[in-house]
Amino acid sequence: MPNKIVTVIKREYMTRVRSKGFIVSLFLMPVLMCALVLLSSFLAYVGDTTEEMRKLAVIDETREIFTQMQAAIAGHPTFQHKGELIYELVEESAATEVPEITFRERVNTKDLYAYLAIPKDVFANGEVRFYARTTTNFDVQRALRRIISDIVRDKRFAESGYSQHEVSQLMRSVKFSAYAIKSSKGKAGGAEVESPIETGARIGLGYILVFVLYMFVIIYANSIMRSVLEEKTTRIVEVIVSSIKPYQLLLGKLVGVCSVCLTMFAIWVLFGVLLIMNISPLLRIFGIESLPVQMLQIIVTVKVSSTEVLIYFFIYFIIGFFMYSTLYAVVGAICGSEEEAQQTGAPLTMLIVVPFILMFQLFRIPDSTLSVLLSHVPFFSPILMFMRINVLMPPLWEILLNILVVCTTVLLVMLISGKIYRVGILMYGKRPTLRQLWQWARY
């Protein structure tokens, strides 16, 4: 590699690694990700943290459901906070003929949290209506729906001659567990299965890595775009290209910034390995003798699958980074201001956002024809193919073919973008048209 390119790589690498932003990101990003996970878990565990008593009016036209609802709610965790009931059911007789608009006014003035209208024909096929200032408290609505459904169902069975005990026995749920079958190619003894905990740990690790890939490509590709734009608008690039060729400058920027990302990843991986290796001594410092069995299974699964997953992660990260960063660098070269660059770069951002959104749908059917086809679209492969590898490992030949096709696409993109870049960084004034860009690419 020419010495000039090495000089650019060193400059781009050392400038970013020595910056305060790199040091802060190195430590802050894992902390923030852990904090988000813990916060989500905490909110899911705590649920409704209000201690204020909430009145829930019930207009029970059947005069049979309210009493059973009270008994059911008294022992339901959804309606409690720290073991204390925070919902008060108030029966409103339908015989008073109070118009429902009165209840709506009471809800608006916060005299009532909500009110529930249960019609006479609910045992046949009636509709129970729930009114509140907001209907986003899905846990409460789900719990009320379940309680009323159970009461109505028991009533129907009782009228059919079945006792409550017989109904419970007849309607008891079946225990259902899902197991993923491991590939048995080249192994003796037949196919093995992995437990739901192992599956969850493996897929969870893959999801975290996909998210990291997505975030870093967006953040650092934009960083390259702003760097190119800054050098162009300050006319520093005119001095730089007097001693180095434009394609060398572009390649040096890409390799340098990519090395910064890989350095950060390597530090995180090393820290994670050291943490897992010394987990027992660290726990004893806090007076914890051992982790739960489920947590130990997760750690073992991560140990077993992490090496292969990380290899594919680094491959697809480097491929995706060079593909998208090259395009973002071209955007910075052809634009004359930050505003223009943001507008021009919006379609490129969609090339990253679209596969990330599709991943959540294709996650359920990784071997479908649509999933396979989309994962082989070069601009989608860094995310979708990596997702397939983590959920349901494709054949090795398919992965190698995909990497070959994507690498070829990256080289083609870099070739075309390099030609546009060498002209664009020295052009000022109006942003070029698509026709002009095509002409530049053919020089």
C-alpha positions, 0 to 999 in steps of 0.5 A: 500500500502506498505510503501516502495512503498509510499517512491518510489512514494514520491521520484519520485513525489517530485523530478520532482515537485520540478524541474525547468523543471516542473515549466517551463512546467507548465507555458510554455506549455499553453503559447506555445499552445496558441501562436501556435493557435494565430500564425496560426490564424495570418498567416491565416489572414495576408496571403501574407505579402509582399509589393513587386510588383509581375509581373504576365504575361498572354499569352491570346490566346483568347484575351478576358480574360485578361481585365476581369481578370484585373478587377477581380484581382483589387478587390480581397483580395488575390492579395492585401496587406493592401488594395494595389494591389501587383500583376501586370498583364502584357499581353503578346500577343501570336502573338509575338511568343515569345517561352515559354522558355523565360518566364521560364527564366524570372521567374527564374531570378525573373523578373516575379513572374509567367506566365499564358498560356491561350489557344484558346480552353479554352472555349471548354475544354482547359487547363490553365497552371500556371508556377512559381518558386514554386507552393505552393502558393495555395491561388493565384492559387485557386483565379486565377482558380476561376476568369478564371472559372467564366469568361469562364462560363459567356462566355459560358452562354452568347453564349447560350442566357443567360444574366449575371444577369440570370446566377447569379440568376440561379447559386446562392448558397444554404445556408447550415448549419450542426447541430448535434442531441443530444442524447434524451435517458432519456429526455422528449421533443424529441431530441435536436440539437446543433449549429455549434458553439457548435459542434465546441467548443465541438470537439475542446476541445476534440481535444486539450485534445487528443493532450495533452494526446498524448504529455504527454504519449510520454514525460513522458513515455520516462522520465521513460525509461531514469530514469530506464536506468540511475539507471541501468547504474550507478548501483544505482539500485543494492543498491535500490533492496537490500531494495525493491522488483523490482515490488514495485520499478516499481509500485512506479515509475509509480504512482509517475510520473503519479501523476506529470502529474495529478498535472499539469493537475489539476492546468491547469483545476483549472486555466481554471475554474477560468479564465472562472468564472472571464472572465467579470472582466478581460475583463473590465480591458482591456476596453472590455465590453463583448465578441461576442455572438459566443465566449459566446456560446463557453464558455457555451458549454465548461462549459456544456461538460467539466465535463464529458469530463474531467472525461473520459480524466483522466480515459483514460490518467491514463490507457494509461500512465500505459500501455505505461510507463510500456513497456518503463520501460521494455525497459530501464531495458533490454538495456545498453545504450541510443542508444539501448533504443531509437532503442528498444523503436521505435516500442512502439512509433508507438503504440502511433503515429499510433492511433493519425494519424488514428484519423484524418481519423476516425474523420469523421466517428466515428460510422463506423465498422472500427472506432469501431473495432480500438477503442477497440484495447487496445493499441489504445483505450486511443486515439481512444475511447476518440476521439469517446467520443468527436465526437459521444458519444458511448453507456455507456455499450460500454465505460464501456466494453472498459475501463474494457478490457483496464484495464485488458490489463494493468494489464496483461502488468504490470504482464508480464513486471514486471517479465521482469523488475526484471531480466533486471535491474540486467543484463548487457552486450548484449541485451536479445533476444525475446526468453530470454525475454519470459523465463524471463516473465515465471519466 
